[in-house]
Each structure stands twice: as C-alpha cells, then as structure tokens.
C-alpha cells in the first residue's frame, strides 16, 4: 500500500479508511463501502457527506466541503 499525499494517489487493495488532514488537523475520513466510498466530515460539517463511486471523487467532495479558499487536505491511508 502506498500513499502519495501530494497527488492524493493511494492504492486501494488493502485500505479501508483514509483520514483527511488539513492545517488545523483531521477534517474528515473516507471509508470503503460495498457501494463505493463513504465520506464522513468532522466538526461543524459533521453530518454532511455521502457515498461516491470512486476514491478520487470522494476526495474531491471532502475538499469541496471545506470551502472555496481551503487547501486540499492530505489523505492518509489507515
């Protein structure tokens, strides 16, 4: 399993969870689900999320949920 935090590319063979980390700490997580990848957001955005067909789409959804000026978070495989 590899994790490239700059490009966000992660091999998904053994990974079931990716934690999204921004400058202020963990902002959310992505969990592998039977029907895709489920996004869970932390803090004031808790409860927002959804299930996406690909890991890259789910990562984009996390980034978008952070707001228009937010830097893309790093995604750490767990």
DSSP file (Angstrom, degrees, kcal/mol; ACC not computed):
  #  RESIDUE AA STRUCTURE BP1 BP2  ACC     N-H-->O    O-->H-N    N-H-->O    O-->H-N    TCO  KAPPA ALPHA  PHI   PSI    X-CA   Y-CA   Z-CA
    1    1 A X              0   0    0      0, 0.0     2,-0.3     0, 0.0    11,-0.1   0.000 360.0 360.0 360.0 133.7    0.0    0.0    0.0
    2    2 A X        -     0   0    0      9,-0.1     9,-1.0     2,-0.0     2,-0.4  -0.897 360.0-158.4-125.3 157.3    1.3    3.4   -0.9
    3    3 A X  E     -A   10   0A   0     -2,-0.3     2,-0.7     7,-0.2     7,-0.2  -0.948   4.9-172.7-139.3 116.8    0.2    6.9   -0.1
    4    4 A X  E  >> -A    9   0A   0      5,-2.3     4,-2.4    -2,-0.4     5,-0.6  -0.886   4.6-174.9-108.1  99.1    1.1    9.9   -2.2
    5    5 A X  T  45S+     0   0    0     -2,-0.7    -1,-0.1     1,-0.2    70,-0.1   0.732  78.0  58.5 -72.2 -21.4   -0.2   12.9   -0.2
    6    6 A X  T  45S+     0   0    0      1,-0.2    -1,-0.2     3,-0.1    -2,-0.0   0.949 122.6  21.7 -71.8 -47.5    0.7   15.5   -2.9
    7    7 A X  T  45S-     0   0    0      2,-0.1    -2,-0.2    -3,-0.0    -1,-0.2   0.647 101.1-127.0 -93.8 -15.5   -1.3   13.9   -5.7
    8    8 A X  T  <5 +     0   0    0     -4,-2.4     2,-0.5     1,-0.3    -3,-0.2   0.600  55.4 150.5  81.5  10.3   -3.7   12.0   -3.5
    9    9 A X  E   < +A    4   0A   0     -5,-0.6    -5,-2.3    -6,-0.0     2,-0.4  -0.663  15.0 168.3 -82.3 127.1   -3.0    8.7   -5.2
   10   10 A X  E     -A    3   0A   0     -2,-0.5     2,-0.3    -7,-0.2    -7,-0.2  -1.000  36.9-123.3-137.1 133.1   -3.4    5.7   -3.0
   11   11 A X        -     0   0    0     -9,-1.0     3,-0.2    -2,-0.4     4,-0.2  -0.612  22.2-158.7 -72.5 138.8   -3.5    2.1   -3.9
   12   12 A X        +     0   0    0     -2,-0.3    -1,-0.1     1,-0.2    20,-0.0   0.277  58.0 107.9-105.8  10.5   -6.8    0.7   -2.5
   13   13 A X  S    S+     0   0    0      1,-0.2    -1,-0.2     3,-0.0    -2,-0.0   0.884  99.8   9.7 -60.4 -42.8   -6.1   -3.0   -2.4
   14   14 A X  S    S+     0   0    0     -3,-0.2     2,-0.3     2,-0.0    -1,-0.2   0.491 104.5 103.6-114.5  -6.7   -5.8   -3.2    1.5
   15   15 A X        +     0   0    0     -4,-0.2     3,-0.1     1,-0.1    62,-0.0  -0.603  30.3 167.1 -88.2 136.2   -7.0    0.2    2.6
   16   16 A X        +     0   0    0     -2,-0.3    16,-3.2     1,-0.3     2,-0.4   0.565  67.1  37.2-117.0 -17.6  -10.5    0.7    4.1
   17   17 A X  E     -B   31   0B   0     14,-0.2    61,-3.1     2,-0.0     2,-0.4  -0.999  54.0-170.3-141.2 139.2  -10.1    4.2    5.6
   18   18 A X  E     -BC  30  77B   0     12,-2.5    12,-2.8    -2,-0.4     2,-0.5  -0.999  16.4-147.3-125.6 129.5   -8.4    7.4    4.6
   19   19 A X  E     -BC  29  76B   0     57,-2.7    57,-2.8    -2,-0.4     2,-0.6  -0.848  10.9-140.0 -98.9 130.5   -8.2   10.3    7.0
   20   20 A X  E     -BC  28  75B   0      8,-2.6     7,-2.9    -2,-0.5     8,-1.1  -0.803  21.4-169.7 -91.5 122.4   -8.3   13.8    5.6
   21   21 A X  E     +BC  26  74B   0     53,-3.1    53,-2.6    -2,-0.6     5,-0.2  -0.960   7.5 176.3-121.3 123.2   -5.8   16.1    7.4
   22   22 A X  E >   -B   25   0B   0      3,-2.9     3,-1.7    -2,-0.5    50,-0.1  -0.433  53.4 -77.5-108.3-173.2   -5.7   19.9    6.9
   23   23 A X  T 3  S+     0   0    0      1,-0.3     3,-0.1    -2,-0.2    -2,-0.0   0.787 131.9  46.6 -58.4 -29.1   -3.6   22.6    8.5
   24   24 A X  T 3  S-     0   0    0      1,-0.3     2,-0.3     0, 0.0    -1,-0.3   0.382 122.6 -96.6 -95.5   3.5   -5.8   22.5   11.7
   25   25 A X  E <  S+B   22   0B   0     -3,-1.7    -3,-2.9     0, 0.0    -1,-0.3  -0.794  78.3   2.4 117.9-161.8   -5.9   18.7   12.0
   26   26 A X  E     +B   21   0B   0     -2,-0.3    -5,-0.3    -5,-0.2     3,-0.1  -0.431  50.8 173.4 -67.5 130.4   -8.2   16.0   10.9
   27   27 A X  E     -     0   0B   0     -7,-2.9    15,-2.4     1,-0.3     2,-0.3   0.515  59.6 -36.7-113.9 -11.8  -11.2   17.3    8.9
   28   28 A X  E     -BD  20  41B   0     -8,-1.1    -8,-2.6    13,-0.3    -1,-0.3  -0.986  51.8-118.7 174.1-175.3  -12.9   14.1    7.8
   29   29 A X  E     -BD  19  40B   0     11,-3.0    11,-3.0    -2,-0.3     2,-0.4  -0.979   8.2-142.2-148.1 157.6  -12.5   10.5    6.7
   30   30 A X  E     -BD  18  39B   0    -12,-2.8   -12,-2.5    -2,-0.3     2,-0.4  -0.995  19.3-164.8-122.8 130.0  -13.3    8.3    3.7
   31   31 A X  E     -BD  17  38B   0      7,-2.8     7,-3.0    -2,-0.4     2,-0.3  -0.945  23.0-120.4-117.8 134.0  -14.4    4.7    4.3
   32   32 A X  E     - D   0  37B   0    -16,-3.2     2,-0.3    -2,-0.4     5,-0.2  -0.553  39.5-178.5 -68.4 133.7  -14.6    2.0    1.7
   33   33 A X  E >   - D   0  36B   0      3,-3.2     3,-1.4    -2,-0.3    18,-0.0  -0.846  42.4-104.4-129.3 165.8  -18.2    0.7    1.5
   34   34 A X  T 3  S+     0   0    0     -2,-0.3     3,-0.1     1,-0.3    -1,-0.0   0.821 122.3  40.7 -60.2 -31.8  -19.8   -2.0   -0.6
   35   35 A X  T 3  S-     0   0    0      1,-0.1     2,-0.4    -3,-0.0    -1,-0.3   0.251 130.6 -69.0-104.2  12.4  -21.4    0.6   -2.9
   36   36 A X  E <  S-D   33   0B   0     -3,-1.4    -3,-3.2    15,-0.0     2,-0.5  -0.997  80.4 -28.3 145.0-137.6  -18.4    3.0   -3.1
   37   37 A X  E     -DE  32  52B   0     15,-2.8    15,-2.6    -2,-0.4     2,-0.5  -0.981  51.7-147.5-127.0 119.4  -16.6    5.3   -0.8
   38   38 A X  E     -DE  31  51B   0     -7,-3.0    -7,-2.8    -2,-0.5     2,-0.4  -0.747  10.0-146.2 -93.6 127.3  -18.4    7.0    2.1
   39   39 A X  E     -DE  30  50B   0     11,-3.3    11,-1.0    -2,-0.5     2,-0.4  -0.774  13.5-173.3 -94.5 132.9  -17.4   10.5    3.2
   40   40 A X  E     -DE  29  49B   0    -11,-3.0   -11,-3.0    -2,-0.4     2,-0.3  -0.996   8.5-158.7-124.7 124.3  -17.6   11.4    6.9
   41   41 A X  E     -D   28   0B   0      7,-0.9     6,-0.5    -2,-0.4   -13,-0.3  -0.808   6.8-145.7-106.1 146.9  -16.9   15.0    7.8
   42   42 A X    >   +     0   0    0    -15,-2.4     3,-1.2    -2,-0.3     2,-0.1  -0.581  55.4   8.0-104.9 166.6  -15.8   16.2   11.3
   43   43 A X  G >  S-     0   0    0      1,-0.2     3,-2.1    -2,-0.2    -2,-0.1  -0.348 126.9  -4.6  71.0-140.6  -16.5   19.4   13.3
   44   44 A X  G 3  S+     0   0    0      1,-0.3    -1,-0.2    -2,-0.1    -3,-0.0   0.681 135.8  55.5 -65.5 -17.6  -19.0   22.0   12.1
   45   45 A X  G X  S+     0   0    0     -3,-1.2     3,-2.1   -18,-0.1    -1,-0.3   0.373  78.0 135.5 -95.0   4.5  -19.5   20.0    8.9
   46   46 A X  T <   +     0   0    0     -3,-2.1    -4,-0.2     1,-0.3     3,-0.1  -0.194  64.6  32.1 -54.4 142.1  -20.4   16.8   10.7
   47   47 A X  T 3  S+     0   0    0     -6,-0.5    -1,-0.3     1,-0.4     2,-0.2   0.058  95.5 104.0  95.2 -24.7  -23.4   15.0    9.2
   48   48 A X    <   +     0   0    0     -3,-2.1    -7,-0.9    -7,-0.1    -1,-0.4  -0.610  48.4  85.4 -83.9 151.8  -22.6   16.2    5.7
   49   49 A X  E     -E   40   0B   0     -2,-0.2     2,-0.3    -9,-0.1    -9,-0.2  -0.988  44.5-167.3 156.4-149.0  -21.1   13.6    3.4
   50   50 A X  E     -E   39   0B   0    -11,-1.0   -11,-3.3    -2,-0.3     2,-0.4  -0.916  33.9 -73.0 153.5-177.4  -22.4   10.9    1.1
   51   51 A X  E     -E   38   0B   0     -2,-0.3     2,-0.3   -13,-0.2   -13,-0.2  -0.944  41.8-167.1-115.3 135.1  -21.2    7.9   -0.9
   52   52 A X  E     -E   37   0B   0    -15,-2.6   -15,-2.8    -2,-0.4     6,-0.1  -0.878  27.5-125.8-124.4 151.3  -19.2    8.3   -4.1
   53   53 A X  S    S+     0   0    0     -2,-0.3     2,-0.3   -17,-0.2    -1,-0.1   0.734  90.4  29.3 -71.9 -22.9  -18.3    5.8   -6.8
   54   54 A X  S  > S-     0   0    0    -17,-0.1     4,-2.0     1,-0.1   -17,-0.1  -0.935  74.9-120.4-137.1 159.5  -14.6    6.4   -6.7
   55   55 A X  H  > S+     0   0    0     -2,-0.3     4,-2.5     1,-0.2     5,-0.2   0.902 114.1  53.2 -63.0 -42.1  -11.9    7.3   -4.2
   56   56 A X  H  > S+     0   0    0      1,-0.2     4,-2.1     2,-0.2    -1,-0.2   0.883 108.5  49.7 -63.4 -38.4  -10.9   10.4   -6.2
   57   57 A X  H  > S+     0   0    0      2,-0.2     4,-1.9     1,-0.2    -1,-0.2   0.905 110.9  49.7 -65.6 -41.3  -14.5   11.6   -6.3
   58   58 A X  H  X S+     0   0    0     -4,-2.0     4,-2.1     2,-0.2    -2,-0.2   0.899 109.5  51.4 -64.5 -41.3  -14.8   11.2   -2.6
   59   59 A X  H  X S+     0   0    0     -4,-2.5     4,-2.3     1,-0.2    -1,-0.2   0.907 109.2  51.1 -62.0 -41.0  -11.5   13.1   -2.0
   60   60 A X  H  X S+     0   0    0     -4,-2.1     4,-2.6     1,-0.2    -1,-0.2   0.872 107.6  53.0 -62.7 -37.4  -12.9   15.9   -4.2
   61   61 A X  H  X S+     0   0    0     -4,-1.9     4,-2.1     2,-0.2    -1,-0.2   0.895 108.2  49.8 -66.6 -40.2  -16.1   16.0   -2.1
   62   62 A X  H  X S+     0   0    0     -4,-2.1     4,-0.9     2,-0.2    -2,-0.2   0.947 112.4  47.9 -61.5 -47.6  -14.1   16.4    1.1
   63   63 A X  H >< S+     0   0    0     -4,-2.3     3,-1.0     1,-0.2     4,-0.4   0.924 111.8  49.2 -59.8 -46.1  -12.1   19.2   -0.4
   64   64 A X  H >< S+     0   0    0     -4,-2.6     3,-1.5     1,-0.2    -1,-0.2   0.875 104.7  58.9 -62.8 -37.4  -15.2   21.0   -1.7
   65   65 A X  H 3< S+     0   0    0     -4,-2.1    -1,-0.2     1,-0.3    -2,-0.2   0.718  94.3  67.1 -65.4 -20.0  -16.9   20.7    1.7
   66   66 A X  T << S-     0   0    0     -3,-1.0    -1,-0.3    -4,-0.9    -2,-0.2   0.655 114.2-102.8 -76.8 -14.7  -14.1   22.6    3.3
   67   67 A X    X   -     0   0    0     -3,-1.5     3,-1.0    -4,-0.4    -1,-0.2  -0.319  35.7 -68.3 112.3 164.9  -15.0   25.8    1.4
   68   68 A X  T 3  S+     0   0    0      1,-0.2    -1,-0.1    -2,-0.1    -3,-0.0   0.724 127.1  40.6 -67.3 -25.1  -13.8   27.8   -1.6
   69   69 A X  T 3  S+     0   0    0     -3,-0.2    -1,-0.2     2,-0.1     2,-0.1   0.427  87.7 117.2-103.7   1.2  -10.5   29.0   -0.1
   70   70 A X    <   -     0   0    0     -3,-1.0     2,-0.1    -7,-0.2    -3,-0.1  -0.419  65.2-121.5 -73.4 141.9   -9.4   25.8    1.7
   71   71 A X        -     0   0    0     -2,-0.1     2,-0.3     1,-0.1   -48,-0.1  -0.483  39.9 -93.4 -73.0 151.0   -6.3   24.0    0.6
   72   72 A X        -     0   0    0     -2,-0.1    -1,-0.1     1,-0.1   -12,-0.1  -0.514  47.6-125.1 -66.0 128.7   -6.7   20.4   -0.5
   73   73 A X        -     0   0    0     -2,-0.3     2,-0.3   -14,-0.2   -51,-0.2  -0.292  19.3-109.5 -71.4 160.6   -6.2   18.2    2.6
   74   74 A X  E     -C   21   0B   0    -53,-2.6   -53,-3.1     2,-0.0     2,-0.6  -0.680  28.0-140.4 -83.5 145.8   -3.7   15.3    2.7
   75   75 A X  E     -C   20   0B   0     -2,-0.3     2,-0.6   -55,-0.2   -55,-0.2  -0.945  14.5-164.9-114.4 116.8   -5.3   11.9    2.7
   76   76 A X  E     -C   19   0B   0    -57,-2.8   -57,-2.7    -2,-0.6     2,-0.2  -0.891  16.5-133.1-106.0 122.2   -3.6    9.3    5.0
   77   77 A X  E      C   18   0B   0     -2,-0.6   -59,-0.2   -59,-0.2   -74,-0.0  -0.480 360.0 360.0 -72.6 139.2   -4.4    5.6    4.5
   78   78 A X              0   0    0    -61,-3.1   -60,-0.2    -2,-0.2    -1,-0.1   0.299 360.0 360.0-129.8 360.0   -5.2    3.6    7.6
